[in-house]
């Protein structure tokens, strides 16, 4: 029998994709998802819905990135999704900011491919991503940029100038900013603010420290600036965020 016909005949006998999804749920460090043309989640494996910080896949179905992630991250993910769906060209082994609100690893490596119906029309995307460690392999692949990112995560509470990061690559500040934005979709300053807010989320969830103290610990030098930035990125004030998490 023709190999392609053999495969088609076998898959036609499967009872949906549940068996395959059970396998995907066993991948501890790999998130797998499917979205429709409107960006709504149709499927998430276990790691996928854990990234959305919910307890089950069904809590994500029909919702979009904007329901789970800071607005700037959601816009960044949406841009990549639309690029794939509109062009029909997959994105392979690219890197972008990690989706968790509370940052553990700074980057993910991801692939997104278009999904087509029987008439070859693109009806959505499928994607996978996994955490990208900042170890030797990452440094070899991404060079000084990986070291600059790790520096941001290790020293986020300090005042960090773009020129200091640029010196790690041996380029000018403007060149570094352009290269950074091309890779991550945001400016170095914006990325640093996101790291600070993400770490503030951890303090708000796991400690009883006053908001003003947390603001100082994560690198903000006045509470109003911290509150404005946190609210812009998270869509909720720091105090409201803490109350929400305490009610989980």
PAZAPA-4460 file (N, C-alpha, C; in steps of 0.05 Angstrom, whole numbers, plus 32768, in hexadecimal, padded with zeros to 4 digits):
% residues 248
    n_x    n_y    n_z   ca_x   ca_y   ca_z    c_x    c_y    c_z   seq   type   mol
   8011   7FE8   8000   8000   8000   8000   8012   8019   8000     1      X     A
   8009   802D   7FF2   8017   8047   7FF1   801A   8051   800E     2      X     A
   8031   805B   8014   8037   8064   802F   8024   807A   8039     3      X     A
   801E   808D   8027   800C   80A3   802E   7FEF   8099   8033     4      X     A
   7FE6   8086   8023   7FCC   807A   8027   7FCB   806A   8040     5      X     A
   7FE0   805C   8046   7FE1   804D   805F   7FDE   805F   8077     6      X     A
   7FEC   8075   8076   7FEA   8088   808D   7FCF   8094   808F     7      X     A
   7FC3   809C   8079   7FA9   80A8   8079   7F94   8095   8083     8      X     A
   7F96   807C   807B   7F83   8067   8083   7F85   8063   80A2     9      X     A
   7F9D   8063   80AC   7FA1   805E   80C9   7F95   8075   80D9    10      X     A
   7F9C   808E   80D1   7F92   80A5   80E1   7F74   80A8   80DE    11      X     A
   7F68   80A0   80C8   7F4B   80A1   80C6   7F3D   8090   80DA    12      X     A
   7F4B   807C   80E4   7F3F   8069   80F7   7F41   8073   8114    13      X     A
   7F52   8087   8119   7F55   8091   8134   7F3C   809F   813D    14      X     A
   7F37   809D   8157   7F21   80AB   8164   7F2A   80C7   816C    15      X     A
   7F2C   80D9   8159   7F35   80F4   815E   7F52   80F5   8165    16      X     A
   7F5B   8109   8174   7F77   810D   817A   7F7D   8108   8198    17      X     A
   7F69   80FE   81A7   7F6D   80FB   81C3   7F85   80EA   81CB    18      X     A
   7F89   80D4   81BC   7FA0   80C3   81C3   7FBB   80D2   81BF    19      X     A
   7FBC   80E2   81A9   7FD5   80F1   81A4   7FD8   8107   81B9    20      X     A
   7FC2   8113   81C2   7FC4   8128   81D6   7FCD   811C   81F1    21      X     A
   7FC5   8104   81F7   7FCF   80F7   8210   7FED   80F4   820F    22      X     A
   7FF8   80EF   81F8   8015   80ED   81F5   8021   8109   81F8    23      X     A
   8016   811D   81EC   8020   8138   81EE   8020   8142   820B    24      X     A
   800D   8139   821A   800B   8142   8236   8022   8137   8247    25      X     A
   8030   8123   823D   8046   8117   824C   8061   8125   8247    26      X     A
   8061   813A   8236   8079   8149   8230   807B   815F   8245    27      X     A
   808C   815C   8259   808C   816F   826F   8096   818B   8269    28      X     A
   80A7   818D   8254   80B3   81A8   824F   80AB   81B3   8233    29      X     A
   8098   81A6   8226   808F   81AF   820B   8072   81B6   820C    30      X     A
   806B   81CE   8204   804F   81D7   8201   8047   81D3   81E4    31      X     A
   802F   81C8   81E1   8023   81C4   81C6   8008   81D1   81C6    32      X     A
   8001   81E0   81B1   7FE8   81EE   81B0   7FDE   81EF   8194    33      X     A
   7FC4   81F3   8191   7FB7   81F8   8177   7FA4   8210   817B    34      X     A
   7FA5   8223   8169   7F93   823A   8169   7F84   823C   814F    35      X     A
   7F6D   8249   8150   7F5E   824D   8137   7F66   8268   812B    36      X     A
   7F58   8270   8116   7F5F   8289   8108   7F5C   82A2   8119    37      X     A
   7F4A   829F   812E   7F45   82B6   8140   7F58   82B5   8158    38      X     A
   7F6B   82A4   8158   7F7E   82A2   816D   7F74   8294   8186    39      X     A
   7F5D   8286   8183   7F52   8278   819A   7F5F   825D   819E    40      X     A
   7F65   8256   81B6   7F70   823B   81BB   7F5C   8226   81B5    41      X     A
   7F64   8212   81A6   7F53   81FB   81A0   7F5E   81E2   81AF    42      X     A
   7F77   81E2   81B4   7F84   81CB   81C2   7F9D   81D6   81D1    43      X     A
   7FA2   81CB   81E8   7FBA   81D0   81F7   7FC2   81B7   8206    44      X     A
   7FDB   81AF   8204   7FE4   8199   8214   7FE8   81A3   8231    45      X     A
   7FF1   8191   8243   7FF3   8199   825F   8006   81B0   8263    46      X     A
   801E   81AF   8256   8031   81C4   8259   8025   81DE   824E    47      X     A
   8015   81DC   8238   8009   81F3   822C   7FF7   8202   823F    48      X     A
   7FE4   81F3   824C   7FD2   8201   825E   7FDF   820A   8278    49      X     A
   7FF5   81FC   8280   8004   8205   8297   8011   8220   8292    50      X     A
   801A   8225   8279   8024   823F   8272   800F   8255   8275    51      X     A
   7FF6   824E   8271   7FE0   8261   8274   7FD8   8264   8292    52      X     A
   7FE5   8255   82A3   7FE0   8257   82C0   7FC3   824F   82C7    53      X     A
   7FB9   823B   82BB   7F9F   8230   82C2   7FA2   8212   82C8    54      X     A
   7F8D   8206   82D2   7F8E   81EB   82DC   7F85   81D6   82C8    55      X     A
   7F7A   81DE   82B2   7F70   81CA   829E   7F70   81D6   8282    56      X     A
   7F72   81C4   826F   7F71   81CD   8253   7F57   81DB   824C    57      X     A
   7F41   81D2   8257   7F27   81DD   8250   7F24   81FA   8258    58      X     A
   7F34   8203   826B   7F34   821F   8273   7F41   8231   825E    59      X     A
   7F4E   8225   824A   7F5B   8235   8235   7F4C   8235   821B    60      X     A
   7F3B   8220   8217   7F2E   821D   81FD   7F1B   8234   81F8    61      X     A
   7F1D   8240   81E0   7F0D   8256   81D8   7F17   8271   81E1    62      X     A
   7F2D   8271   81F0   7F39   828A   81FA   7F53   828F   81EA    63      X     A
   7F5D   82A8   81ED   7F75   82B0   81DE   7F8C   82B7   81F0    64      X     A
   7FA3   82BD   81E5   7FBA   82C5   81F5   7FB4   82DC   8207    65      X     A
   7FA2   82EE   81FE   7F9B   8306   820E   7F8D   82FF   8228    66      X     A
   7F82   82E8   822A   7F75   82DF   8243   7F88   82D5   8258    67      X     A
   7FA2   82D1   8250   7FB4   82C4   8262   7FCF   82D3   8266    68      X     A
   7FD7   82E3   8252   7FF1   82EF   8253   7FEF   830D   8253    69      X     A
   8005   831B   825C   8006   8338   825A   8001   8341   823D    70      X     A
   7FF5   8359   823A   7FED   8362   821F   8004   8362   820B    71      X     A
   801B   836B   8214   8031   836D   8201   803A   8352   81F7    72      X     A
   803A   833E   8209   8041   8323   8201   802C   8318   81EE    73      X     A
   8013   831C   81F5   7FFD   8311   81E5   7FFE   831D   81C9    74      X     A
   8004   8337   81C7   8006   8343   81AC   801D   8337   819D    75      X     A
   8033   8332   81AB   804A   8326   819D   8044   830A   8193    76      X     A
   8036   82FA   81A3   802F   82DF   819A   801B   82E0   8183    77      X     A
   8008   82F3   8185   7FF4   82F6   8170   8001   82FE   8155    78      X     A
   8014   830F   8157   8022   8318   813E   802F   8300   8130    79      X     A
   803C   82EE   813F   8048   82D6   8133   8033   82C3   8128    80      X     A
   801D   82C0   8136   8007   82AE   812D   7FFC   82B8   8112    81      X     A
   7FF7   82D2   8110   7FEC   82DE   80F8   8000   82DC   80E1    82      X     A
   8019   82DF   80E7   802D   82DD   80D2   802C   82C1   80C5    83      X     A
   802A   82AC   80D6   8029   8291   80CB   800F   828C   80BC    84      X     A
   7FF8   8295   80C7   7FDE   8290   80BA   7FDB   829F   80A0    85      X     A
   7FE6   82B8   809F   7FE2   82C8   8087   7FF6   82C0   8071    86      X     A
   800D   82B6   8078   8021   82B0   8064   8021   8292   805D    87      X     A
   8018   8281   8070   801A   8264   806C   8036   8259   8070    88      X     A
   8048   826B   8079   8064   8262   807E   8068   825E   809B    89      X     A
   8072   8246   80A3   8077   8241   80C0   808D   8251   80CB    90      X     A
   808D   8255   80E5   80A3   8260   80F4   80B1   8249   8102    91      X     A
   80CB   8245   80FD   80D8   822D   8107   80EF   8235   811A    92      X     A
   80EE   8229   8132   8104   822C   8146   810C   8249   814A    93      X     A
   80F8   825A   814F   80FE   8276   8156   80FD   8279   8174    94      X     A
   8105   8290   817E   8105   8295   819A   80F4   82AD   81A1    95      X     A
   80E8   82AD   81B9   80D8   82C3   81C1   80D6   82C2   81E0    96      X     A
   80CA   82D7   81EC   80C7   82D7   8209   80B6   82C0   8214    97      X     A
   80BD   82B6   822B   80AE   82A0   8237   8092   82AA   823F    98      X     A
   807E   8299   823D   8062   82A2   8242   805A   82A3   825F    99      X     A
   8068   8296   8271   805F   8296   828D   805F   82B2   8299   100      X     A
   804B   82B8   82AA   804B   82D2   82B8   8064   82D4   82CA   101      X     A
   8069   82BF   82D9   8080   82BE   82EB   8097   82B1   82DC   102      X     A
   80AA   82C0   82D4   80BF   82B6   82C2   80D1   82A2   82D0   103      X     A
   80D5   828B   82C4   80E8   8277   82CE   80FF   8276   82BB   104      X     A
   80FB   8271   82A2   810F   8273   828D   8107   828A   827A   105      X     A
   811B   8298   8270   8115   82B1   8263   810A   82AF   8247   106      X     A
   8110   8298   8239   8109   8296   821D   80FD   827B   8217   107      X     A
   80EE   8279   8201   80E5   8260   81F6   80EE   825E   81D9   108      X     A
   80F2   8246   81D0   80F6   8241   81B3   80DD   8234   81A9   109      X     A
   80D2   823F   8193   80B8   8237   818A   80B6   8232   816C   110      X     A
   80A3   8223   8164   809C   821E   8148   807E   8221   8145   111      X     A
   8075   822E   8130   8059   8231   8129   8055   822A   810C   112      X     A
   8041   8219   8107   803B   8211   80EB   801E   8217   80E5   113      X     A
   8017   821C   80CC   7FFB   8220   80C5   7FEC   8206   80C4   114      X     A
   7FD3   8206   80CB   7FC1   81EF   80C9   7FAD   81F4   80B3   115      X     A
   7FA9   81E0   80A2   7F97   81E3   808B   7F80   81CF   808C   116      X     A
   7F6A   81D7   8081   7F53   81C5   807F   7F56   81B4   8066   117      X     A
   7F42   81A4   8060   7F43   8192   8049   7F44   81A0   802E   118      X     A
   7F3C   81BA   802E   7F3E   81CA   8016   7F57   81DB   8015   119      X     A
   7F6A   81D5   8027   7F84   81E2   8028   7F82   81FF   8032   120      X     A
   7F6C   8207   803E   7F6A   8221   8049   7F75   8221   8066   121      X     A
   7F84   8236   806C   7F90   8238   8087   7F7A   823F   809B   122      X     A
   7F77   822E   80AF   7F62   8232   80C3   7F6D   8237   80DF   123      X     A
   7F87   8237   80E2   7F93   823C   80FC   7FB0   8235   80FC   124      X     A
   7FBC   8232   8114   7FD8   822B   8116   7FDB   8216   812C   125      X     A
   7FF1   8207   812A   7FFA   81F5   813F   8015   81FE   8147   126      X     A
   801C   81FC   8160   8036   8205   8169   8040   81F5   8181   127      X     A
   805A   81F5   8184   8067   81EA   819B   807C   81FD   81A5   128      X     A
   8081   81FC   81BF   8098   820C   81C9   80A3   81FF   81E2   129      X     A
   80BC   8204   81E8   80C9   81F9   81FF   80DC   820E   820A   130      X     A
   80E2   820C   8224   80F4   821F   8230   810F   821D   8224   131      X     A
   811C   8234   8222   8137   8236   8217   8149   823E   822E   132      X     A
   815A   822B   8237   816C   8231   824D   8182   8243   8243   133      X     A
   818D   8252   8256   81A3   8264   824F   81BE   8257   8256   134      X     A
   81C0   823E   824E   81D9   822F   8253   81EB   8230   823C   135      X     A
   81FF   821F   823B   8213   821F   8226   8207   821C   820A   136      X     A
   81F3   820B   8206   81E8   8207   81EC   81DB   8220   81E1   137      X     A
   81CC   822E   81F4   81C0   8247   81EC   81D4   825C   81E5   138      X     A
   81E9   825E   81F5   81FE   8272   81F0   820B   826D   81D5   139      X     A
   820F   8254   81CE   821C   824E   81B4   820A   8255   819D   140      X     A
   81EF   8251   81A1   81DD   8256   818B   81D6   8273   8188   141      X     A
   81D2   8282   819E   81C9   829E   819C   81DF   82B2   81A4   142      X     A
   81F6   82A7   81AC   820D   82B8   81B1   8208   82CD   81C7   143      X     A
   8213   82E5   81C4   8212   82F9   81D9   81F6   8301   81E0   144      X     A
   81E3   82FF   81CE   81C7   8307   81D4   81BC   82F6   81EB   145      X     A
   81C3   82DC   81EC   81BB   82CB   8202   81C6   82D5   821C   146      X     A
   81DF   82DE   821C   81EC   82E8   8234   81DF   8302   823D   147      X     A
   81D7   8313   822A   81CA   832C   8231   81AF   8327   823E   148      X     A
   81A0   8314   8233   8186   830D   823E   8189   8302   825A   149      X     A
   819D   82F0   825E   81A1   82E5   8279   81A9   82FB   828C   150      X     A
   81B9   830E   8283   81C1   8324   8294   81A8   8334   829D   151      X     A
   8196   8339   828B   817D   8347   8292   816E   8338   82A8   152      X     A
   816C   831E   82A5   815D   830E   82B9   816B   830C   82D3   153      X     A
   8185   830C   82D3   8194   8309   82EC   8197   8324   82FB   154      X     A
   8194   833A   82EC   8199   8354   82F8   8182   8368   82F4   155      X     A
   816A   835D   82F1   8153   836E   82E9   814C   8384   82FD   156      X     A
   8154   8382   8316   814E   8396   832A   8161   83AE   8328   157      X     A
   8177   83AB   8319   818A   83C1   8316   8182   83D4   82FF   158      X     A
   818F   83EB   82FF   818C   83FD   82E8   819E   83F3   82D1   159      X     A
   8192   83EB   82BB   81A2   83DF   82A5   819E   83F0   828C   160      X     A
   81B4   83FB   8282   81B4   840B   826A   81B8   83F9   8251   161      X     A
   81AB   8401   823B   81AE   83F1   8222   81CB   83EF   821A   162      X     A
   81DA   8404   821E   81F6   8404   8217   8206   83EE   8225   163      X     A
   81FE   83E8   823D   820C   83D3   824C   8207   83B8   8240   164      X     A
   81EE   83B3   8236   81E7   839A   8229   81F4   8399   820E   165      X     A
   81F5   83B0   8200   8200   83B0   81E5   821E   83A9   81E6   166      X     A
   822B   83B1   81FB   8248   83AB   81FD   824D   838D   81FE   167      X     A
   823A   837D   8207   823D   8360   8208   823E   8355   81EC   168      X     A
   8232   8363   81D8   8232   835A   81BD   8247   8369   81AC   169      X     A
   8254   837D   81B8   8267   838D   81AA   825B   839E   8194   170      X     A
   8243   83A7   8199   8235   83B9   8185   822B   83D1   8193   171      X     A
   8220   83E4   8183   8216   83FD   818F   81FB   83F8   819C   172      X     A
   81F3   840B   81AD   81D9   8409   81BA   81C2   8408   81A7   173      X     A
   81C3   8417   8191   81AD   8418   817E   81AB   83FD   816F   174      X     A
   81C3   83F2   8168   81C3   83D8   815A   81B8   83C2   816C   175      X     A
   81C0   83C3   8186   81B5   83AF   8198   8197   83B1   819B   176      X     A
   818D   83CA   819D   8170   83CD   81A0   8161   83C3   8188   177      X     A
   816B   83C8   816F   815E   83BE   8157   815F   83A0   8156   178      X     A
   8176   8394   815D   8178   8376   815C   8166   836A   8171   179      X     A
   8165   8376   8188   8154   836B   819E   8137   836C   8197   180      X     A
   812E   8382   818C   8112   8385   8184   810B   8371   816D   181      X     A
   811D   836D   815B   8118   835A   8145   8114   833E   8150   182      X     A
   8123   8336   8164   8121   831B   816F   8109   8318   8182   183      X     A
   8105   832B   8194   80F2   8328   81A9   80D8   8338   81A6   184      X     A
   80D8   834A   8192   80BF   8359   818D   80BA   8370   819F   185      X     A
   80CC   8375   81B2   80CA   838C   81C4   80E5   8398   81C8   186      X     A
   80E6   83B0   81D4   8100   83BD   81D9   810D   83B1   81F2   187      X     A
   8127   83B4   81F5   8134   83AA   820E   8128   83B6   8227   188      X     A
   8120   83CF   8226   8114   83DC   823E   80FA   83CF   8244   189      X     A
   80EA   83CA   8230   80CF   83BE   8234   80D3   83A1   823F   190      X     A
   80E6   8393   8234   80EB   8378   823D   80F3   8378   825A   191      X     A
   8104   838A   8262   810D   838D   827E   80F5   8393   8290   192      X     A
   80E4   83A5   8288   80CC   83AB   8298   80BB   8392   829C   193      X     A
   80B9   8382   8287   80A9   836A   8289   80B5   8356   829D   194      X     A
   80D0   8353   829D   80DD   8342   82B0   80D7   834C   82CC   195      X     A
   80D9   8366   82D1   80D4   8371   82EB   80B7   836C   82F4   196      X     A
   80A4   8370   82E2   8088   836B   82E9   8083   834D   82EE   197      X     A
   808F   833C   82DE   808C   831F   82E2   8096   8316   82FD   198      X     A
   80AD   8321   8305   80B8   831A   831F   80A7   8326   8335   199      X     A
   809C   833E   8330   8089   8349   8344   8071   8337   8348   200      X     A
   8068   832A   8333   8052   8317   8335   8059   8301   8349   201      X     A
   8071   82F7   8347   807A   82E2   8359   807A   82EC   8376   202      X     A
   8084   8304   837B   8084   830F   8396   8067   8313   83A0   203      X     A
   8056   831D   838F   803A   8321   8397   802C   8307   839E   204      X     A
   8032   82F2   838F   8025   82D8   8394   8031   82CA   83AC   205      X     A
   804B   82CC   83B0   8058   82BA   83C3   8061   82C8   83DD   206      X     A
   805E   82E2   83DF   8066   82F0   83F7   8050   8303   8400   207      X     A
   8053   830D   8418   8040   8321   8422   804C   833D   8423   208      X     A
   8062   8340   8414   8070   835A   8414   805E   8370   8409   209      X     A
   8061   8389   8414   8051   839F   840A   8058   83A5   83ED   210      X     A
   8045   83B0   83DE   804A   83B5   83C2   8061   83C9   83BE   211      X     A
   8063   83DC   83CF   8079   83F0   83CC   8094   83E3   83CF   212      X     A
   8096   83CF   83E1   80AF   83C1   83E5   80B6   83AF   83CD   213      X     A
   80A1   83A2   83C2   80A5   8392   83AA   80AE   83A3   8393   214      X     A
   80A2   83BA   8390   80A9   83CC   837A   80C7   83D2   837B   215      X     A
   80D2   83D8   8393   80EE   83DE   8395   80FF   83C5   838F   216      X     A
   80F7   83AE   8398   8107   8396   8395   8109   838D   8378   217      X     A
   80F5   8393   8367   80F7   838B   834B   8101   83A1   8339   218      X     A
   8109   83B8   8345   8117   83CC   8334   8109   83E5   832E   219      X     A
   80F1   83E9   8339   80E2   8402   8335   80E9   8415   834C   220      X     A
   80ED   842E   8346   80F6   8441   835A   80E0   8452   8366   221      X     A
   80C8   844E   835D   80B1   845A   836B   8098   8449   8365   222      X     A
   8086   8448   8379   806F   8437   8377   805B   843E   8361   223      X     A
   8056   8458   835C   8044   845F   8346   804D   8454   832B   224      X     A
   8067   8456   8325   8071   844B   830C   806E   842D   830B   225      X     A
   8073   8420   8321   806F   8403   8322   8052   83FB   831D   226      X     A
   8040   8409   832A   8023   8403   8328   801A   8408   830B   227      X     A
   8022   841E   82FF   801A   8424   82E3   8024   840E   82D0   228      X     A
   803E   8407   82D3   804A   83F3   82C1   803D   83D8   82C5   229      X     A
   8039   83D0   82DE   802D   83B6   82E4   8011   83B4   82D8   230      X     A
   8001   83C9   82DC   7FE6   83CA   82D3   7FE5   83C9   82B4   231      X     A
   7FF7   83D7   82A7   7FF8   83D7   828A   7FFE   83BB   827F   232      X     A
   8011   83AD   828B   801A   8393   8280   8007   837C   8289   233      X     A
   7FFC   837E   82A1   7FEC   8368   82AC   7FCE   836D   82AA   234      X     A
   7FC6   8386   82A4   7FAA   838C   82A3   7F9C   838D   82BD   235      X     A
   7FAB   838F   82D3   7FA0   838F   82EE   7FB5   839B   8301   236      X     A
   7FAC   83A8   8316   7FBF   83B5   8329   7FCD   839F   8339   237      X     A
   7FE4   83A7   8345   7FF3   8393   8355   7FE2   8388   836C   238      X     A
   7FD3   8399   837A   7FC3   8390   8391   7FAC   837E   8387   239      X     A
   7FA0   8385   8371   7F8A   8374   8366   7F95   8359   835D   240      X     A
   7FAE   835A   8352   7FBA   8341   834A   7FBF   832F   8362   241      X     A
   7FC9   833A   8377   7FCE   832A   838F   7FB4   831E   839A   242      X     A
   7F9F   832D   839A   7F85   8323   83A5   7F7B   830D   8393   243      X     A
   7F7E   8310   8379   7F75   82FB   8366   7F83   82E1   836B   244      X     A
   7F9E   82E2   836F   7FAE   82CA   8373   7FA8   82BD   838E   245      X     A
   7FA2   82CE   83A2   7F9B   82C3   83BC   7F81   82B4   83BD   246      X     A
   7F70   82BA   83A9   7F56   82AD   83A8   7F56   8293   8397   247      X     A
   7F6E   828D   838B   7F70   8275   837A   7F6D   825C   838B   248      X     A
***
